[in-house]
Amino acid sequence: MIYLDNAATSWPKPEAVYDEMINCMKTYGANPGRSGHKMAIEASEKIYECRENLCKLFGISDALCVSFTGNTTEALNMGIKGLLGPGDHAITTSMEHNSVIRPLKKLESLGVQTSVVKADAYGRVGVESILKHINKKTKLIVMTHASNVNGTMNPIRDIGEIAKRHHVVYMVDAAQTAGVCPIDVEQMNIDILAFPGHKGLLGPQGTGGLYVREGIILDTLKEGGTGSLSESPCQPDILPDKYESGTLNTPGIAGLNEGIKYLLDTGVAEVMRHERELTRYMLEGLYDIPKVTVYGTQAPEQRVGVISVNIKGKDCIEVCGELDEKYGIASRGGLHCAYLAHQTIGTLESGTIRLSLGGFNTKKEIDLALQAIGEIAK
C-alpha cells in the first residue's frame, strides 16, 4: 500500500506508539486522576508527561493550559462556542474546514456576526483583507494554518500580530500543520490553538487538544466528573479540569506522547524539509502529465504536502477507486468536508483527488503514484 491520505490520518506510526498503547492497557490502564492507587497515579503521570511534551513542541509555557480532546473538531467547537456570545463578531476565511464554518453558522442563529474573508483562487488569504474586517465588536479571528484541500499556508504570524494589536483573540486550526511545521504560540501570537493527535503528531485516532492562553476564559461545552472539587455541583474553574470532564483516553494519550517524543527527537524542521522535498518532487511530476490540473500555489515553501488535482474527463471518486484497487494507492476524493474552500478554488461541482504526503513517504512511492496517475490520465 502506498499511503497518500495523511491529511485525514497519518499512517504508519512510529513503532513506539503501538507498543506504548498496548503497554498502557496491560500495565497501567486505570482511570487517571480518580484514584490514589499506583496504576491510576502512573496513568496521570503519563498524561501530564504528554502535556509537557506538547508544551515543548508548541512553545507553551504552562502545561495546565493544554487540554486534551477527542479530535480537532471538538477543540474548535470548544474555542469558538466557548468564547463567542450574542453581539460578538468573528472573522474567518473561505478556506476553512466545516469544523470552523459549522460552529460559526450555528452561533449566527444566536446573534453572533461572522465575516468570511475571501481567499484568492490559490487559497491565499491576504493580511489586509483580515484587517479591513475588524470592527469594535470583533472578538475572534479563527482560521486554518494550512488548507486541508490544497495545502496552501496562511501568514499566521502576520495575522497574529494584527490580532494582538487590535486586542482580538486569535485562534488557529492546526489540523494540517501540528507536527509538520514549526509552531510557537508566543512567537506567532496564537491565543488558542486546536490540533489533532492522529495526523502530524503521529498519535492514534481519538486524540487531540486545545491550548488556551492564560487569561482567556472559555465557557464550557460539557460539565461533569473531573476528579477535583467533587463536593461542588459546579464545574471547577481550575485548569485543565474545567475543559476535561469525563475519563480521558489514556491509552490514546500514551500513544500520542510517543508520537510527540519521536517528533522532538527527529525535529519538526526536519519533517517539514522532507515533506517539502517530496511535495516539490510530486508537483513537478504532476505538472508534466497532460490532462492533470493541480490546485494551489506552485511554491512548496508556501504549502504543506496536501495536493489536490483533477484529471480532465475523469470523476475524482472513480479515480481514487482505481488508484486503490488497481495500483494500491490510498487517496481521497470529494469535497473533503470543506465546501467553502472548494467553492473558492472552483471545484465545488467536481471535487478533487487529494494526495496528502507524510513523513514516512518516499520518492519511490511518489514515482509509482505519478506513473499511476499518468496511466489513468491517458
N, C-alpha and C positions, 0 to 999 in steps of 0.2 A: 504494500500500500504506500503510495506517495501522498502524504497528508498535507493538503493545502487549504485547510479550513481552520487555521489558528485564530482567526478573528472571532470565531464562535466559541471555541475552546481549544487551548493548546494541547498538542499531543506529539510525541510521548512526553512523559515527565521524567525528571531525574529519578534513578532507582531509589534513592533515599526517601522520596515522597511516598512511594508504595510501602516501603519497609516500615517507616515510622507510623503510618496509619494502622498497619497490622499490629505493630508493637503496642500501640496505644490501646487498641481493642483488647489485646491479650493481657496486658500487664497493668495499665493504669486507667482503663476506660470507665472511670467513675464520674459522678456529677461534680464539676468544678464549682467551688465557691459555695457549696451547700452543706458540706460535711467537714469534720475535722480529722478524718482518718487519713492514712498515708496515701492511699490511691487518689482520694479527692484533692489532697494537697499537691501531689505530683501533677495532676491534671491542671490545676490552677497555675502552677509554676510554668508549665509548658505553654499555656495560653498567654501568660504575661511575657514570656520569652519572645513569643511571636510578635506581640505589641512592640517590644523594644527593637526587634529587628526591622519592623515596618518603619519605626522612627529613624533608624539608620538609613534606610533606603530613601525616605522622602524628606529628610531634613527636619523632622518633627522633634521639638524639644521636650514634650511631655507625653509619655506613653498613655496616660489616662485620657488623653484627647482622641484616642483611637478606639472606635467601637467596631465590633465585628457584626457583619450582616450575612444574609444568605447569598447575596449577589449584588451587582452594581445597581440594578433596578430598585431594590429595597433601599439602598443607600441614597439614591437620588430622590426617591419619594420622601425619605426621612428629612433630607435637607430642604427640599422645595416646599413641602407641605408643613414642615415644622417651623419654617421661617416666615412664610407669607400669610397675610390675612387680608380681609376686605379693605379696599382702598389702596393697597400696595401696588407697586408697578414692578414688573420683572422684564428683563431683556434676555432674549435668546437668539439663536440663529436658524437659518433654513437648512442647516446640515445636521440637525440633531436626530438622535435615535428617538423612537417613540417613548422611551423611558424618561425622557425630558418633556417631550411635547404633550403626552397624555396627562401627566400630573398637572401641568400648567393649564391645559384645556379644562380639566376638572375644576381647578381653582377659579377659572374665569366665571364659572356659574355661581361662584360665591362672592364675586366682587373684586377679584384680582385682575388688574390690567396687564396685558402682555404685548411686547413689541418683538416681532420676529425680524431680525436683520438679514437681509438677502445677501447670500454669498454669490460670487461670480460663477461662471459655468465650470470652473475647475474646482469649485468648492471652497475658495479662499474668502475669508471674512476680513474686511478692512477695519483697521483700528478706528479710523474716523467715522465709519458707519456706526460703530458701537457708541462712540462719543456723542453723536448728534441725537441719539435716542434717550439719553439720560435726562431726567427731569426731577423735580423736587420730591416726587413720590417714589422714585426708583429705589428699591430696597435690595434687589438682587440682579446680578448678571450671572447666568448659568449657561455653560457651553461645553462642547466636546473639545478635547485636546487634539484629537485626530479623528477624521471621519471613518466610521465603520463600513462605508460604502466604497469610497475611492482612496482612502488613506491620507488625504490632504490634511496637513497640520495647521493649526491656528497659532497666531502670535501670542501665546499665553502670557509671557512675561510683560509685554507691552500693554495688553488689556488689563492685566493685574495692576499695573501702575496707574492706569486711568481709574479703575475702581477704587483704589486706595485714595487717590487724590480727591475723589468725589464722595468718599465715605459710603461706598456701596459694597455690600457683601459680594464676594467673588467666589463662585462655585464652579469647579472643573470636573467634568466627566472624563476620567482617565481609563475608560474601558479598553482602549486600544493602545495605551502608552505606558501604563504601570508595568514596570519590569522590562520595558522595551526601550524607553527613552529616559534619560536622567530627569527626575522631578525633585525640586527643592521648594517646599511650600513657602519658606521665608523669602528666598531669592525671587520667586515668581509671584509673590503677594497673593497666594491662594488662601482663602479663608476656610473653604470647605472643599474637601477632596473625596470623591466617590470612586471606588476602584474594585475590580473583580479579583478573586483569588485564583480563578481557574483558567485565566488566559496568560498574559505575560509573566505573572508571578509564579506560574508553574505548579499551582496547587490544584486540589480536586474541585469538582463542581460542588455547589452548596456553600461556597465560601466567598466572602467579600468584606468590604469595610468602608467606614466613613470617618474621616478626620474633620473635626470641628475646632477651629481656632479658639483658644481660651478667651472668654468674654462674650462669645456668641452663644445665645441661648435658643435652643430649638424646642418647640412644643413636641410632645411625644406622639408617635403613631400608635403605639401599643403600651399597655401597662400590665404589670403582673409581678411574678416572683423574680427577685434579683439576688436573693441570698443576703440582703442587707436591709436593715430597718424593718424587719418583719412584723414588728409590733405596730406599725403605722398603716392605715388604709390608703395612704397617699404614695404615689411614686416618689422614690428618693431623688434628690437633686444631685447627689454625688456622681461623679464620672468614674468609669464609663457605665455604671449601673443604670443611670437614667435612661439610656438608649438600648440596653441589653436585657430586656425582660425575657424570661424563659431560658431553658437549658441551651447552652452553646453547643455547636458542632465540634466537640473536642477532637475526634479523630481527623476531621477535615482540617481544623486549625493546626493540628500537629503535622499533617502533611504539608499544609501551606508554609509552615515555618521552615521545613526542609527546602521547599522551592525558593524561599527568600534567601536562605543561607547559601544556596547554590549561586544565586544572583550576586550576593555580596562577595562571594569568593571569586566568581568569574568577572564581575564588573559589568554594570548595566551599559557603560560606554562601549564595551567590547561586544555585547549583544547587539547594540544598535549598529555598530560598524559592520558586523556580519550580516545583519538583515538588510542594511542599505546596499551592501555589495551585491547581495542576491537580488534585491529589488532592481537595482540598476541593470544587472545582467538580464533579468527577465523582461524588463521594459524594452530593452534594446532588441531582444528577440521577438517580442510581440509586435513591435512597430514594423518589423520586416515581413510579417505574414500578411499577405493580401486578404482583404475582406474582414480583417480584425480591427475593431475600433477600441481604443484604450481611453479610459476616462481619468480625469485628474491631472495634476501637474506632472510635467516630464522630469522635474528636478527631484532626484531621490532624497536630497537633503531637506526637502520641504514636505516629506511624506513618510508614512510608515509602510510596512510591507503588505498593504492591503490594496490589491489591484483588481479593478472591475473592467471587464471587457464585454463586447458582443461580437458575434460573427454574423456578417450580412446573410440574411435569408434563413437564419437558424434560430429556433426558440431556445432561450437561455436554460430553461429547466431540462429540455431534452438533451442539450449539450452536456450539462452536468451529469445526467444519467448515463450518457455514452462514455464520458470520462471515467466514471466509476466502474461501469460494467465491462467495458472493453479494454480500458487502459489501467485500471486500478488506481485512479487518481481521485482523491476526495476534494470536492469543491462545494460551492453553494450557489444556487441560482435563485433569482426572485428579487424581492424588494427589501430584504434584509432588515425588516422592522423599522424602516426609515423612509416612509413615503415622501416626506418633505425634501429630503436630500435627493431622492431620485427625481422629484419634480424640478429641483434646482439644476441638476446636470442633464436634464432632458431625457430621462429613461423611465419615467413613471409608467408608461404604457408597455414597455418591453421588459423592464427589469434588467439585471446584468448577471454575468457569470463572474463570481467573486473568487479570486485566487489569493489566499492570505498566507504569507510566509511566517515561519517561526525560527527560533534559534537553532533547531536541530535539522533544518532542511539543508540540502547540499546542492552544489552546482550540477551534479549529475542528475539529480531529481528534476531540476529546472529544465535541463536539456530534454529529458524524457517528456515533461509536460509540454514544452514548446513543440516537440515533434508531434505529440498527440493533437494539439490544437491546430497545427498546420495541416494534418491529415483530415481532420474534421472540416476545416475551412475549405478544403478542395472539393 
